[in-house]
């Protein structure tokens, strides 16, 4: 479907829709625009591991690019632990102050801020 027609339909119908329905339609469109998860090469994986260890040891905040199933999200994270057996990183979201658990295989990139 042409995006121009979809936008016209959105403008035409959103005024008649409940906010919950508008959110549902946006979620469906987001699924249509799904991004495939990329494969990280060995060198990048080693770099990410090194940066995670450094951030953990030096109590640094990192920006983590995480695959969420549809697209990538950037999370500012204060790392608390790396569990290689469970393959998870635990930390606190720097913006919302909520605990975060990220699977290692979902991390696409990591940089120290």
C-alpha positions as CSV (number, residue, x, y, z in Angstrom):
1,X,0.0,0.0,0.0
2,X,1.3,3.4,-0.9
3,X,2.2,5.4,2.3
4,X,0.4,8.4,0.9
5,X,-2.9,6.5,0.8
6,X,-2.2,5.1,4.3
7,X,-1.6,8.6,5.6
8,X,-4.8,9.9,4.0
9,X,-6.7,7.0,5.6
10,X,-5.2,7.8,9.0
11,X,-6.2,11.4,8.8
12,X,-9.6,10.5,7.6
13,X,-10.4,7.9,10.3
14,X,-8.3,8.8,13.4
15,X,-10.8,11.5,14.4
16,X,-13.5,8.8,14.7
17,X,-11.3,6.3,16.6
18,X,-10.7,5.9,20.3
19,X,-7.1,6.5,21.4
20,X,-6.8,2.7,22.2
21,X,-7.7,1.9,18.6
22,X,-5.2,4.5,17.2
23,X,-2.5,2.8,19.3
24,X,-3.5,-0.6,18.0
25,X,-3.3,0.6,14.4
26,X,0.1,2.2,15.0
27,X,1.3,-1.1,16.5
28,X,0.1,-3.0,13.5
29,X,1.9,-0.6,11.1
30,X,5.0,-1.0,13.2
31,X,4.8,-4.8,12.7
32,X,4.7,-4.2,9.0
33,X,7.9,-2.2,9.2
34,X,9.7,-4.9,11.2
35,X,13.5,-4.8,11.0
36,X,15.4,-8.1,10.9
37,X,18.0,-8.7,13.6
38,X,21.5,-8.4,12.3
39,X,24.3,-10.8,13.0
40,X,27.3,-9.5,15.0
41,X,30.7,-10.6,13.9
42,X,33.3,-12.0,16.4
43,X,35.3,-8.8,16.6
44,X,32.3,-6.7,17.4
45,X,31.2,-9.2,20.1
46,X,34.7,-9.0,21.7
47,X,34.5,-5.2,21.6
48,X,31.0,-5.2,23.3
49,X,32.2,-7.6,25.9
50,X,35.3,-5.4,26.7
51,X,33.2,-2.3,27.0
52,X,30.6,-4.1,29.2
53,X,33.4,-5.2,31.6
54,X,35.0,-1.7,31.6
55,X,31.6,-0.1,32.3
56,X,30.9,-2.6,35.1
57,X,34.3,-2.2,36.7
58,X,34.5,1.6,36.4
59,X,30.8,2.2,37.2
60,X,30.1,3.9,33.9
61,X,26.9,4.6,32.1
62,X,26.5,3.0,28.7
63,X,24.2,3.4,25.7
64,X,23.0,0.0,24.6
65,X,21.4,-0.7,21.3
66,X,18.9,-3.5,21.9
67,X,16.8,-5.5,19.5
68,X,13.2,-5.6,20.7
69,X,11.7,-8.0,18.2
70,X,10.6,-5.3,15.8
71,X,13.3,-2.7,15.7
72,X,16.2,-1.4,17.8
73,X,15.9,0.6,21.0
74,X,18.6,2.7,22.6
75,X,18.8,2.4,26.4
76,X,21.0,4.4,28.7
77,X,22.1,1.9,31.3
78,X,24.0,1.8,34.5
79,X,25.3,-1.7,34.6
80,X,25.0,-3.8,37.8
81,X,26.0,-7.3,36.7
82,X,26.8,-9.6,33.8
83,X,25.7,-13.2,34.1
84,X,27.3,-15.2,31.4
85,X,25.6,-18.4,32.5
86,X,22.1,-16.9,32.1
87,X,23.5,-14.8,29.2
88,X,21.9,-11.6,30.7
89,X,23.0,-8.1,31.7
90,X,21.3,-6.5,34.6
91,X,21.3,-2.8,35.3
92,X,19.2,0.3,35.9
93,X,17.7,2.5,33.1
94,X,19.4,5.8,33.6
95,X,16.4,7.8,32.4
96,X,13.5,6.0,34.2
97,X,15.5,4.5,37.2
98,X,13.8,1.1,36.6
99,X,15.6,-2.2,36.7
100,X,16.5,-3.6,33.3
101,X,17.4,-7.2,32.2
102,X,18.8,-7.6,28.7
103,X,19.6,-10.9,27.0
104,X,23.2,-10.8,25.6
105,X,22.0,-12.0,22.2
106,X,19.7,-8.9,21.9
107,X,22.6,-6.4,22.3
108,X,23.5,-5.0,18.9
109,X,25.9,-2.3,20.0
110,X,27.2,-0.7,23.1
111,X,29.1,2.5,23.8
112,X,30.3,4.2,26.9
113,X,28.9,7.7,27.5
